[in-house]
Amino acid sequence: MSLVFLMISSCKKDDPNQNIETLANTPFQYQLEFDGQTYSATDGVNGYKNYSSIYGNTLQDSIEWGQYSWLTANDPSVSLGIFRSTFKPLGSTYTMDDLRREYYPGVHTYSNNPDSGISVSFRNNDEYFSNLGTDQFNSNFVIEDTISGSDYMGPYLKIKARFNCKVYELINRDQHLITNGVIICKLQPPQ
């Protein structure tokens, strides 16, 4: 699968709401290349699901493809997770304002500690994490657009980001590359 970008020039001044309207009408999805192989998924297709969840005091924003891969050791499903947190005290809840502070448009750094930057996880047959190694030279995570929305689960922040990074295998720490990553996902505080 290849992506084609088309740029059209016009004398008319660009509408500042054009990107926001486009993001509003784009389904939750991701696409990336892992060691040169393309993976992609769209929300609601073939069991793919975009969700946000809390583990302890850490907000995890994940894209899940197929079954819940961490429940079945030999499950061939693919999952992508984006992590960042303010590690709120026990008893506190995440709010839309927290999400806006953490996932703002612009460049975000990778970190071994999700309290100070982005961490990416990826699973196909093995598990890989950006925070298991220290080399993120030439890696980037750029949030291009954000908008607020609401669904049956309550309010959410929808983001579009482009990224690439090095990820490290969980067991032996072998380095692999994620390139040409694009994610459009929903980040939702618990209700």
Secondary structure per residue as TSV (DSSP state, phi and psi in degrees):
chain	resnum	aa	ss	phi	psi
A	1	M	-	360.0	134.9
A	2	S	-	-127.4	152.9
A	3	L	-	-100.5	141.7
A	4	V	-	-120.5	126.0
A	5	F	-	-106.7	132.7
A	6	L	-	-120.7	125.4
A	7	M	-	-112.5	128.5
A	8	I	-	-117.4	131.3
A	9	S	-	-99.4	145.1
A	10	S	-	-148.0	153.1
A	11	C	S	-80.7	-20.9
A	12	K	S	-69.6	139.2
A	13	K	-	-64.9	136.0
A	14	D	-	-64.0	141.8
A	15	D	-	-77.1	120.8
A	16	P	T	-65.1	-19.3
A	17	N	T	-89.7	-3.4
A	18	Q	H	-59.8	-47.2
A	19	N	H	-64.8	-39.9
A	20	I	H	-64.0	-45.2
A	21	E	H	-63.2	-39.0
A	22	T	H	-64.4	-44.7
A	23	L	H	-63.1	-39.3
A	24	A	H	-61.3	-32.9
A	25	N	T	-97.8	5.1
A	26	T	S	-97.0	130.4
A	27	P	-	-68.9	157.7
A	28	F	S	-62.9	132.9
A	29	Q	E	-165.3	167.1
A	30	Y	E	-146.6	157.8
A	31	Q	E	-148.5	140.0
A	32	L	E	-158.9	163.7
A	33	E	E	-111.9	127.7
A	34	F	E	-115.4	113.3
A	35	D	T	49.9	39.6
A	36	G	T	87.5	-7.8
A	37	Q	E	-99.9	134.1
A	38	T	E	-86.1	133.9
A	39	Y	E	-124.9	139.5
A	40	S	E	-154.7	158.5
A	41	A	E	-158.2	152.3
A	42	T	E	-126.8	137.7
A	43	D	T	-54.1	131.4
A	44	G	T	84.9	0.6
A	45	V	S	-110.0	126.2
A	46	N	T	55.0	37.8
A	47	G	T	84.2	0.6
A	48	Y	-	-68.2	139.1
A	49	K	E	-142.9	135.5
A	50	N	E	-102.7	126.6
A	51	Y	E	-149.9	161.3
A	52	S	E	-117.4	144.7
A	53	S	E	-151.5	165.5
A	54	I	E	-117.0	129.6
A	55	Y	E	-116.2	111.0
A	56	G	T	64.6	-121.1
A	57	N	T	-111.5	21.6
A	58	T	E	-111.6	125.0
A	59	L	E	-79.1	125.3
A	60	Q	E	-116.0	126.6
A	61	D	E	-115.4	110.0
A	62	S	E	-124.3	155.6
A	63	I	E	-115.7	127.0
A	64	E	E	-118.6	133.3
A	65	W	-	-116.6	126.0
A	66	G	S	79.8	-147.4
A	67	Q	S	-77.2	171.4
A	68	Y	-	-70.6	102.6
A	69	S	G	-64.4	-26.4
A	70	W	G	-79.1	-7.5
A	71	L	G	-88.2	-23.1
A	72	T	-	-125.6	116.3
A	73	A	T	-57.9	-37.0
A	74	N	T	-103.0	17.3
A	75	D	-	-68.9	124.7
A	76	P	-	-83.7	11.4
A	77	S	-	-67.1	163.8
A	78	V	-	-116.6	135.4
A	79	S	E	-135.6	152.3
A	80	L	E	-130.1	132.3
A	81	G	E	-127.2	141.3
A	82	I	E	-118.7	126.6
A	83	F	E	-120.0	140.0
A	84	R	-	-165.9	144.2
A	85	S	-	-155.6	155.2
A	86	T	-	-100.6	5.5
A	87	F	-	45.2	64.3
A	88	K	-	-66.4	151.0
A	89	P	-	-62.0	153.2
A	90	L	T	-55.8	138.3
A	91	G	T	92.2	-17.6
A	92	S	-	-83.0	158.4
A	93	T	-	-121.5	152.7
A	94	Y	-	-79.4	144.3
A	95	T	-	-124.4	171.6
A	96	M	H	-61.7	-36.2
A	97	D	H	-62.9	-38.1
A	98	D	H	-60.0	-45.8
A	99	L	H	-63.1	-41.9
A	100	R	H	-63.9	-36.2
A	101	R	H	-68.9	-35.2
A	102	E	H	-86.1	-31.8
A	103	Y	S	-120.7	63.1
A	104	Y	-	-89.4	154.9
A	105	P	S	-61.6	135.4
A	106	G	E	136.4	-171.0
A	107	V	E	-86.1	133.2
A	108	H	E	-119.6	144.7
A	109	T	-	-92.8	156.5
A	110	Y	B	-87.1	150.8
A	111	S	-	-151.2	154.2
A	112	N	S	-77.5	-13.7
A	113	N	S	-120.1	111.2
A	114	P	T	-63.9	-8.1
A	115	D	T	-73.2	-20.4
A	116	S	S	-119.3	9.8
A	117	G	S	175.5	-173.1
A	118	I	B	-86.8	145.8
A	119	S	E	-132.2	136.9
A	120	V	E	-116.7	137.2
A	121	S	E	-121.2	150.4
A	122	F	E	-144.9	139.0
A	123	R	E	-136.7	129.9
A	124	N	S	-118.9	-96.6
A	125	N	S	-90.5	-20.4
A	126	D	S	-122.9	173.2
A	127	E	E	-111.0	137.4
A	128	Y	E	-133.6	143.1
A	129	F	E	-139.6	136.3
A	130	S	G	-69.5	-26.7
A	131	N	G	-87.0	9.8
A	132	L	G	-92.6	-1.4
A	133	G	-	-137.9	168.5
A	134	T	S	-104.4	-11.3
A	135	D	-	-89.6	104.8
A	136	Q	-	-123.4	28.7
A	137	F	T	-59.1	133.9
A	138	N	T	67.7	11.5
A	139	S	-	-88.1	154.0
A	140	N	E	-151.5	157.4
A	141	F	E	-143.2	108.5
A	142	V	E	-120.5	118.1
A	143	I	E	-85.2	117.7
A	144	E	E	-87.4	-40.8
A	145	D	E	-145.0	150.7
A	146	T	E	-140.0	144.6
A	147	I	E	-143.9	157.7
A	148	S	E	-95.8	148.4
A	149	G	E	-150.0	-175.5
A	150	S	E	-153.3	145.2
A	151	D	E	-141.5	-165.8
A	152	Y	T	-62.4	-18.7
A	153	M	T	-91.3	-3.8
A	154	G	E	112.4	-165.6
A	155	P	E	-71.4	153.3
A	156	Y	E	-148.0	163.0
A	157	L	E	-107.8	125.2
A	158	K	E	-102.5	129.0
A	159	I	E	-124.0	153.3
A	160	K	E	-123.1	124.3
A	161	A	E	-134.3	151.6
A	162	R	E	-116.1	142.1
A	163	F	E	-156.3	159.8
A	164	N	E	-151.1	151.2
A	165	C	E	-166.8	168.6
A	166	K	E	-95.4	136.5
A	167	V	E	-123.6	154.4
A	168	Y	E	-123.8	132.7
A	169	E	E	-61.4	139.7
A	170	L	T	-59.2	-44.4
A	171	I	T	-81.5	-57.7
A	172	N	T	-103.8	1.1
A	173	R	-	65.6	20.2
A	174	D	-	-60.9	139.8
A	175	Q	E	-87.2	137.7
A	176	H	E	-135.5	165.1
A	177	L	E	-115.6	136.1
A	178	I	E	-108.5	124.4
A	179	T	E	-129.6	164.5
A	180	N	E	50.7	37.6
A	181	G	E	-78.0	134.9
A	182	V	E	-134.5	131.9
A	183	I	E	-134.8	133.2
A	184	I	E	-123.3	109.3
A	185	C	E	-139.9	167.6
A	186	K	E	-106.2	133.7
A	187	L	E	-116.1	120.7
A	188	Q	-	-129.5	124.9
A	189	P	-	-69.1	150.4
A	190	P	-	-65.4	147.0
A	191	Q	-	-105.6	360.0
